[in-house]
């Protein structure tokens, strides 16, 4: 349970990182990420199953968005 909670916190931190960006596209993905994690937490109270694919798709999108924008920042590319 602790590892999964850490995973959720990392996803939330990635969303917050994107949300605080000055770039409009990164801010958008940050908003989506934070709302996705919050929706998962709220929805997790109504069922107890990791087999439903919806949260895993959202988690993959958050991870991809964070990695793409961090890689662009490291290389100095414009993310707009």
Biopython code that builds the backbone (N, CA, C, O; Angstrom):
import numpy as np
from Bio.PDB.StructureBuilder import StructureBuilder

atoms = [
    (1, "UNK", "N", (0.798, -1.196, 0.000)),
    (1, "UNK", "CA", (0.000, 0.000, 0.000)),
    (1, "UNK", "C", (0.846, 1.268, 0.000)),
    (1, "UNK", "O", (0.502, 2.264, -0.637)),
    (2, "UNK", "N", (1.966, 1.212, 0.731)),
    (2, "UNK", "CA", (2.814, 2.394, 0.817)),
    (2, "UNK", "C", (3.469, 2.746, -0.509)),
    (2, "UNK", "O", (3.642, 3.919, -0.840)),
    (3, "UNK", "N", (3.829, 1.713, -1.264)),
    (3, "UNK", "CA", (4.450, 1.961, -2.574)),
    (3, "UNK", "C", (3.451, 2.605, -3.513)),
    (3, "UNK", "O", (3.799, 3.535, -4.241)),
    (4, "UNK", "N", (2.205, 2.126, -3.510)),
    (4, "UNK", "CA", (1.193, 2.710, -4.381)),
    (4, "UNK", "C", (0.878, 4.146, -3.964)),
    (4, "UNK", "O", (0.668, 4.999, -4.827)),
    (5, "UNK", "N", (0.841, 4.425, -2.684)),
    (5, "UNK", "CA", (0.620, 5.787, -2.208)),
    (5, "UNK", "C", (1.758, 6.700, -2.661)),
    (5, "UNK", "O", (1.524, 7.840, -3.061)),
    (6, "UNK", "N", (2.983, 6.197, -2.599)),
    (6, "UNK", "CA", (4.125, 6.970, -3.090)),
    (6, "UNK", "C", (3.990, 7.234, -4.585)),
    (6, "UNK", "O", (4.279, 8.336, -5.054)),
    (7, "UNK", "N", (3.554, 6.229, -5.329)),
    (7, "UNK", "CA", (3.317, 6.383, -6.763)),
    (7, "UNK", "C", (2.303, 7.493, -7.030)),
    (7, "UNK", "O", (2.514, 8.323, -7.914)),
    (8, "UNK", "N", (1.213, 7.514, -6.279)),
    (8, "UNK", "CA", (0.206, 8.562, -6.447)),
    (8, "UNK", "C", (0.760, 9.935, -6.095)),
    (8, "UNK", "O", (0.435, 10.920, -6.758)),
    (9, "UNK", "N", (1.583, 10.013, -5.070)),
    (9, "UNK", "CA", (2.184, 11.294, -4.694)),
    (9, "UNK", "C", (3.146, 11.793, -5.766)),
    (9, "UNK", "O", (3.215, 12.994, -6.029)),
    (10, "UNK", "N", (3.888, 10.880, -6.383)),
    (10, "UNK", "CA", (4.790, 11.269, -7.476)),
    (10, "UNK", "C", (3.978, 11.792, -8.665)),
    (10, "UNK", "O", (4.357, 12.785, -9.286)),
    (11, "UNK", "N", (2.876, 11.134, -8.977)),
    (11, "UNK", "CA", (2.016, 11.610, -10.065)),
    (11, "UNK", "C", (1.436, 12.983, -9.738)),
    (11, "UNK", "O", (1.366, 13.853, -10.606)),
    (12, "UNK", "N", (1.025, 13.175, -8.503)),
    (12, "UNK", "CA", (0.494, 14.464, -8.088)),
    (12, "UNK", "C", (1.576, 15.543, -8.160)),
    (12, "UNK", "O", (1.299, 16.672, -8.564)),
    (13, "UNK", "N", (2.796, 15.203, -7.774)),
    (13, "UNK", "CA", (3.906, 16.159, -7.852)),
    (13, "UNK", "C", (4.219, 16.516, -9.308)),
    (13, "UNK", "O", (4.501, 17.674, -9.618)),
    (14, "UNK", "N", (4.170, 15.523, -10.199)),
    (14, "UNK", "CA", (4.389, 15.800, -11.621)),
    (14, "UNK", "C", (3.302, 16.723, -12.156)),
    (14, "UNK", "O", (3.587, 17.642, -12.925)),
    (15, "UNK", "N", (2.061, 16.483, -11.752)),
    (15, "UNK", "CA", (0.965, 17.363, -12.166)),
    (15, "UNK", "C", (1.131, 18.769, -11.637)),
    (15, "UNK", "O", (0.863, 19.737, -12.348)),
    (16, "UNK", "N", (1.567, 18.891, -10.402)),
    (16, "UNK", "CA", (1.797, 20.209, -9.806)),
    (16, "UNK", "C", (2.937, 20.932, -10.515)),
    (16, "UNK", "O", (2.857, 22.138, -10.752)),
    (17, "UNK", "N", (3.992, 20.206, -10.852)),
    (17, "UNK", "CA", (5.116, 20.762, -11.595)),
    (17, "UNK", "C", (4.639, 21.343, -12.935)),
    (17, "UNK", "O", (5.006, 22.456, -13.315)),
    (18, "UNK", "N", (3.817, 20.564, -13.635)),
    (18, "UNK", "CA", (3.295, 21.036, -14.916)),
    (18, "UNK", "C", (2.331, 22.195, -14.724)),
    (18, "UNK", "O", (2.341, 23.144, -15.508)),
    (19, "UNK", "N", (1.509, 22.130, -13.703)),
    (19, "UNK", "CA", (0.498, 23.159, -13.459)),
    (19, "UNK", "C", (1.133, 24.512, -13.155)),
    (19, "UNK", "O", (0.582, 25.551, -13.520)),
    (20, "UNK", "N", (2.281, 24.509, -12.494)),
    (20, "UNK", "CA", (2.952, 25.755, -12.136)),
    (20, "UNK", "C", (3.791, 26.341, -13.274)),
    (20, "UNK", "O", (4.413, 27.390, -13.106)),
    (21, "UNK", "N", (3.812, 25.679, -14.413)),
    (21, "UNK", "CA", (4.607, 26.143, -15.548)),
    (21, "UNK", "C", (4.021, 27.418, -16.155)),
    (21, "UNK", "O", (2.823, 27.677, -16.051)),
    (22, "UNK", "N", (4.881, 28.201, -16.786)),
    (22, "UNK", "CA", (4.435, 29.408, -17.491)),
    (22, "UNK", "C", (3.844, 29.083, -18.859)),
    (22, "UNK", "O", (3.081, 29.874, -19.415)),
    (23, "UNK", "N", (4.194, 27.929, -19.394)),
    (23, "UNK", "CA", (3.710, 27.527, -20.717)),
    (23, "UNK", "C", (2.253, 27.081, -20.630)),
    (23, "UNK", "O", (1.873, 26.342, -19.722)),
    (24, "UNK", "N", (1.448, 27.534, -21.579)),
    (24, "UNK", "CA", (0.014, 27.235, -21.559)),
    (24, "UNK", "C", (-0.263, 25.737, -21.698)),
    (24, "UNK", "O", (-1.135, 25.203, -21.012)),
    (25, "UNK", "N", (0.466, 25.061, -22.573)),
    (25, "UNK", "CA", (0.247, 23.633, -22.793)),
    (25, "UNK", "C", (0.615, 22.838, -21.541)),
    (25, "UNK", "O", (-0.110, 21.921, -21.156)),
    (26, "UNK", "N", (1.725, 23.180, -20.910)),
    (26, "UNK", "CA", (2.132, 22.475, -19.692)),
    (26, "UNK", "C", (1.140, 22.743, -18.553)),
    (26, "UNK", "O", (0.829, 21.842, -17.774)),
    (27, "UNK", "N", (0.652, 23.968, -18.461)),
    (27, "UNK", "CA", (-0.338, 24.306, -17.435)),
    (27, "UNK", "C", (-1.612, 23.487, -17.641)),
    (27, "UNK", "O", (-2.200, 22.998, -16.676)),
    (28, "UNK", "N", (-2.035, 23.336, -18.889)),
    (28, "UNK", "CA", (-3.215, 22.532, -19.210)),
    (28, "UNK", "C", (-3.027, 21.088, -18.736)),
    (28, "UNK", "O", (-3.896, 20.536, -18.060)),
    (29, "UNK", "N", (-1.886, 20.478, -19.093)),
    (29, "UNK", "CA", (-1.646, 19.092, -18.704)),
    (29, "UNK", "C", (-1.502, 18.952, -17.196)),
    (29, "UNK", "O", (-1.851, 17.914, -16.634)),
    (30, "UNK", "N", (-0.996, 19.979, -16.541)),
    (30, "UNK", "CA", (-0.929, 19.951, -15.086)),
    (30, "UNK", "C", (-2.313, 19.937, -14.462)),
    (30, "UNK", "O", (-2.569, 19.199, -13.511)),
    (31, "UNK", "N", (-3.204, 20.760, -15.004)),
    (31, "UNK", "CA", (-4.584, 20.785, -14.518)),
    (31, "UNK", "C", (-5.253, 19.436, -14.718)),
    (31, "UNK", "O", (-5.915, 18.922, -13.816)),
    (32, "UNK", "N", (-5.078, 18.863, -15.904)),
    (32, "UNK", "CA", (-5.644, 17.541, -16.200)),
    (32, "UNK", "C", (-5.081, 16.493, -15.243)),
    (32, "UNK", "O", (-5.818, 15.639, -14.749)),
    (33, "UNK", "N", (-3.780, 16.558, -14.984)),
    (33, "UNK", "CA", (-3.130, 15.579, -14.108)),
    (33, "UNK", "C", (-3.671, 15.647, -12.685)),
    (33, "UNK", "O", (-4.005, 14.624, -12.087)),
    (34, "UNK", "N", (-3.753, 16.851, -12.157)),
    (34, "UNK", "CA", (-4.249, 17.011, -10.782)),
    (34, "UNK", "C", (-5.699, 16.556, -10.679)),
    (34, "UNK", "O", (-6.065, 15.851, -9.738)),
    (35, "UNK", "N", (-6.518, 16.951, -11.633)),
    (35, "UNK", "CA", (-7.918, 16.526, -11.614)),
    (35, "UNK", "C", (-8.048, 15.011, -11.762)),
    (35, "UNK", "O", (-8.921, 14.398, -11.148)),
    (36, "UNK", "N", (-7.178, 14.408, -12.577)),
    (36, "UNK", "CA", (-7.208, 12.956, -12.757)),
    (36, "UNK", "C", (-6.880, 12.203, -11.478)),
    (36, "UNK", "O", (-7.542, 11.221, -11.143)),
    (37, "UNK", "N", (-5.862, 12.660, -10.767)),
    (37, "UNK", "CA", (-5.487, 11.999, -9.503)),
    (37, "UNK", "C", (-6.584, 12.202, -8.457)),
    (37, "UNK", "O", (-6.931, 11.271, -7.730)),
    (38, "UNK", "N", (-7.123, 13.406, -8.382)),
    (38, "UNK", "CA", (-8.212, 13.668, -7.429)),
    (38, "UNK", "C", (-9.429, 12.806, -7.761)),
    (38, "UNK", "O", (-10.058, 12.250, -6.861)),
    (39, "UNK", "N", (-9.763, 12.692, -9.041)),
    (39, "UNK", "CA", (-10.898, 11.853, -9.445)),
    (39, "UNK", "C", (-10.655, 10.395, -9.074)),
    (39, "UNK", "O", (-11.575, 9.703, -8.636)),
    (40, "UNK", "N", (-9.423, 9.926, -9.246)),
    (40, "UNK", "CA", (-9.111, 8.549, -8.866)),
    (40, "UNK", "C", (-9.294, 8.335, -7.368)),
    (40, "UNK", "O", (-9.883, 7.339, -6.948)),
    (41, "UNK", "N", (-8.793, 9.265, -6.568)),
    (41, "UNK", "CA", (-8.894, 9.132, -5.110)),
    (41, "UNK", "C", (-10.358, 9.118, -4.679)),
    (41, "UNK", "O", (-10.759, 8.302, -3.849)),
    (42, "UNK", "N", (-11.153, 10.025, -5.244)),
    (42, "UNK", "CA", (-12.579, 10.070, -4.899)),
    (42, "UNK", "C", (-13.274, 8.784, -5.354)),
    (42, "UNK", "O", (-14.083, 8.216, -4.620)),
    (43, "UNK", "N", (-12.956, 8.332, -6.561)),
    (43, "UNK", "CA", (-13.591, 7.136, -7.100)),
    (43, "UNK", "C", (-13.125, 5.874, -6.363)),
    (43, "UNK", "O", (-13.864, 4.891, -6.300)),
    (44, "UNK", "N", (-11.929, 5.892, -5.813)),
    (44, "UNK", "CA", (-11.400, 4.714, -5.120)),
    (44, "UNK", "C", (-12.212, 4.378, -3.870)),
    (44, "UNK", "O", (-12.168, 3.247, -3.384)),
    (45, "UNK", "N", (-12.950, 5.356, -3.351)),
    (45, "UNK", "CA", (-13.783, 5.082, -2.190)),
    (45, "UNK", "C", (-15.031, 4.270, -2.552)),
    (45, "UNK", "O", (-15.675, 3.693, -1.675)),
    (46, "UNK", "N", (-15.371, 4.227, -3.846)),
    (46, "UNK", "CA", (-16.587, 3.522, -4.238)),
    (46, "UNK", "C", (-16.326, 2.107, -4.759)),
    (46, "UNK", "O", (-17.265, 1.322, -4.892)),
    (47, "UNK", "N", (-15.067, 1.767, -5.055)),
    (47, "UNK", "CA", (-14.753, 0.410, -5.488)),
    (47, "UNK", "C", (-13.335, 0.057, -5.043)),
    (47, "UNK", "O", (-12.542, 0.931, -4.692)),
    (48, "UNK", "N", (-13.038, -1.224, -5.066)),
    (48, "UNK", "CA", (-11.720, -1.678, -4.640)),
    (48, "UNK", "C", (-11.170, -2.627, -5.697)),
    (48, "UNK", "O", (-11.082, -3.836, -5.482)),
    (49, "UNK", "N", (-10.800, -2.054, -6.851)),
    (49, "UNK", "CA", (-10.299, -2.894, -7.925)),
    (49, "UNK", "C", (-9.244, -2.145, -8.719)),
    (49, "UNK", "O", (-9.451, -1.004, -9.133)),
    (50, "UNK", "N", (-8.114, -2.799, -8.925)),
    (50, "UNK", "CA", (-7.060, -2.227, -9.760)),
    (50, "UNK", "C", (-7.179, -2.732, -11.195)),
    (50, "UNK", "O", (-6.350, -2.399, -12.042)),
    (51, "UNK", "N", (-8.211, -3.536, -11.472)),
    (51, "UNK", "CA", (-8.371, -4.126, -12.788)),
    (51, "UNK", "C", (-9.031, -3.189, -13.787)),
    (51, "UNK", "O", (-8.926, -3.409, -14.994)),
    (52, "UNK", "N", (-9.705, -2.158, -13.318)),
    (52, "UNK", "CA", (-10.373, -1.219, -14.223)),
    (52, "UNK", "C", (-9.305, -0.359, -14.891)),
    (52, "UNK", "O", (-8.477, 0.228, -14.194)),
    (53, "UNK", "N", (-9.298, -0.264, -16.223)),
    (53, "UNK", "CA", (-8.193, 0.395, -16.922)),
    (53, "UNK", "C", (-8.188, 1.920, -16.871)),
    (53, "UNK", "O", (-7.148, 2.526, -17.128)),
    (54, "UNK", "N", (-9.291, 2.549, -16.554)),
    (54, "UNK", "CA", (-9.357, 4.013, -16.627)),
    (54, "UNK", "C", (-8.281, 4.727, -15.816)),
    (54, "UNK", "O", (-7.630, 5.620, -16.358)),
    (55, "UNK", "N", (-8.055, 4.381, -14.535)),
    (55, "UNK", "CA", (-7.006, 5.091, -13.799)),
    (55, "UNK", "C", (-5.624, 4.845, -14.385)),
    (55, "UNK", "O", (-4.787, 5.747, -14.388)),
    (56, "UNK", "N", (-5.373, 3.641, -14.879)),
    (56, "UNK", "CA", (-4.038, 3.332, -15.407)),
    (56, "UNK", "C", (-3.753, 4.115, -16.681)),
    (56, "UNK", "O", (-2.608, 4.485, -16.938)),
    (57, "UNK", "N", (-4.777, 4.369, -17.476)),
    (57, "UNK", "CA", (-4.608, 5.194, -18.673)),
    (57, "UNK", "C", (-4.259, 6.623, -18.259)),
    (57, "UNK", "O", (-3.350, 7.230, -18.827)),
    (58, "UNK", "N", (-4.973, 7.157, -17.279)),
    (58, "UNK", "CA", (-4.689, 8.511, -16.792)),
    (58, "UNK", "C", (-3.288, 8.591, -16.188)),
    (58, "UNK", "O", (-2.568, 9.561, -16.425)),
    (59, "UNK", "N", (-2.897, 7.578, -15.411)),
    (59, "UNK", "CA", (-1.569, 7.590, -14.812)),
    (59, "UNK", "C", (-0.486, 7.567, -15.886)),
    (59, "UNK", "O", (0.542, 8.229, -15.742)),
    (60, "UNK", "N", (-0.704, 6.820, -16.947)),
    (60, "UNK", "CA", (0.254, 6.784, -18.052)),
    (60, "UNK", "C", (0.353, 8.126, -18.764)),
    (60, "UNK", "O", (1.445, 8.546, -19.149)),
    (61, "UNK", "N", (-0.774, 8.800, -18.939)),
    (61, "UNK", "CA", (-0.772, 10.116, -19.586)),
    (61, "UNK", "C", (-0.044, 11.149, -18.725)),
    (61, "UNK", "O", (0.687, 11.987, -19.251)),
    (62, "UNK", "N", (-0.238, 11.095, -17.408)),
    (62, "UNK", "CA", (0.454, 12.026, -16.505)),
    (62, "UNK", "C", (1.963, 11.789, -16.575)),
    (62, "UNK", "O", (2.746, 12.734, -16.677)),
    (63, "UNK", "N", (2.354, 10.529, -16.520)),
    (63, "UNK", "CA", (3.778, 10.201, -16.578)),
    (63, "UNK", "C", (4.390, 10.655, -17.893)),
    (63, "UNK", "O", (5.480, 11.228, -17.902)),
    (64, "UNK", "N", (3.705, 10.408, -19.004)),
    (64, "UNK", "CA", (4.221, 10.814, -20.306)),
    (64, "UNK", "C", (4.334, 12.332, -20.418)),
    (64, "UNK", "O", (5.340, 12.844, -20.909)),
    (65, "UNK", "N", (3.320, 13.046, -19.970)),
    (65, "UNK", "CA", (3.356, 14.513, -20.049)),
    (65, "UNK", "C", (4.509, 15.071, -19.220)),
    (65, "UNK", "O", (5.217, 15.970, -19.672)),
    (66, "UNK", "N", (4.698, 14.554, -18.034)),
    (66, "UNK", "CA", (5.798, 15.019, -17.191)),
    (66, "UNK", "C", (7.154, 14.761, -17.816)),
    (66, "UNK", "O", (8.027, 15.627, -17.791)),
    (67, "UNK", "N", (7.336, 13.575, -18.376)),
    (67, "UNK", "CA", (8.626, 13.237, -18.991)),
    (67, "UNK", "C", (8.882, 14.048, -20.248)),
    (67, "UNK", "O", (10.006, 14.498, -20.467)),
    (68, "UNK", "N", (7.868, 14.245, -21.077)),
    (68, "UNK", "CA", (8.044, 15.008, -22.317)),
    (68, "UNK", "C", (8.430, 16.441, -22.017)),
    (68, "UNK", "O", (9.385, 16.958, -22.596)),
    (69, "UNK", "N", (7.708, 17.087, -21.126)),
    (69, "UNK", "CA", (7.986, 18.492, -20.853)),
    (69, "UNK", "C", (9.296, 18.681, -20.090)),
    (69, "UNK", "O", (9.974, 19.691, -20.284)),
    (70, "UNK", "N", (9.669, 17.729, -19.224)),
    (70, "UNK", "CA", (10.968, 17.828, -18.556)),
    (70, "UNK", "C", (12.108, 17.629, -19.538)),
    (70, "UNK", "O", (13.133, 18.304, -19.440)),
    (71, "UNK", "N", (11.944, 16.704, -20.491)),
    (71, "UNK", "CA", (12.976, 16.472, -21.505)),
    (71, "UNK", "C", (13.129, 17.706, -22.394)),
    (71, "UNK", "O", (14.248, 18.077, -22.750)),
    (72, "UNK", "N", (12.023, 18.337, -22.751)),
    (72, "UNK", "CA", (12.094, 19.558, -23.561)),
    (72, "UNK", "C", (12.780, 20.676, -22.795)),
    (72, "UNK", "O", (13.538, 21.457, -23.371)),
    (73, "UNK", "N", (12.519, 20.752, -21.515)),
    (73, "UNK", "CA", (13.139, 21.800, -20.700)),
    (73, "UNK", "C", (14.649, 21.581, -20.614)),
    (73, "UNK", "O", (15.416, 22.543, -20.654)),
    (74, "UNK", "N", (15.077, 20.339, -20.496)),
    (74, "UNK", "CA", (16.505, 20.042, -20.409)),
    (74, "UNK", "C", (17.226, 20.368, -21.709)),
    (74, "UNK", "O", (18.364, 20.839, -21.686)),
    (75, "UNK", "N", (16.573, 20.121, -22.843)),
    (75, "UNK", "CA", (17.211, 20.385, -24.136)),
    (75, "UNK", "C", (17.032, 21.820, -24.582)),
    (75, "UNK", "O", (17.659, 22.249, -25.551)),
    (76, "UNK", "N", (16.182, 22.575, -23.889)),
    (76, "UNK", "CA", (15.994, 23.988, -24.207)),
    (76, "UNK", "C", (15.006, 24.234, -25.321)),
    (76, "UNK", "O", (14.953, 25.338, -25.864)),
    (77, "UNK", "N", (14.211, 23.221, -25.680)),
    (77, "UNK", "CA", (13.200, 23.396, -26.720)),
    (77, "UNK", "C", (12.041, 24.217, -26.190)),
    (77, "UNK", "O", (11.754, 24.218, -24.992)),
    (78, "UNK", "N", (11.375, 24.921, -27.109)),
    (78, "UNK", "CA", (10.167, 25.661, -26.754)),
    (78, "UNK", "C", (9.020, 24.671, -26.772)),
    (78, "UNK", "O", (8.832, 23.962, -27.761)),
    (79, "UNK", "N", (8.244, 24.610, -25.690)),
    (79, "UNK", "CA", (7.165, 23.624, -25.582)),
    (79, "UNK", "C", (5.829, 24.161, -26.048)),
    (79, "UNK", "O", (4.800, 23.548, -25.761)),
    (80, "UNK", "N", (5.800, 25.269, -26.748)),
    (80, "UNK", "CA", (4.516, 25.776, -27.229)),
    (80, "UNK", "C", (4.205, 25.270, -28.600)),
    (80, "UNK", "O", (3.158, 25.601, -29.158)),
]
sb = StructureBuilder()
sb.init_structure("model")
sb.init_model(0)
sb.init_chain("A")
sb.init_seg("    ")
for serial, (resi, resn, name, xyz) in enumerate(atoms, 1):
    if name == "N":
        sb.init_residue(resn, " ", resi, " ")
    sb.init_atom(name, np.array(xyz, "f"), 0.0, 1.0, " ", f" {name:<3s}", serial, name[0])
structure = sb.get_structure()
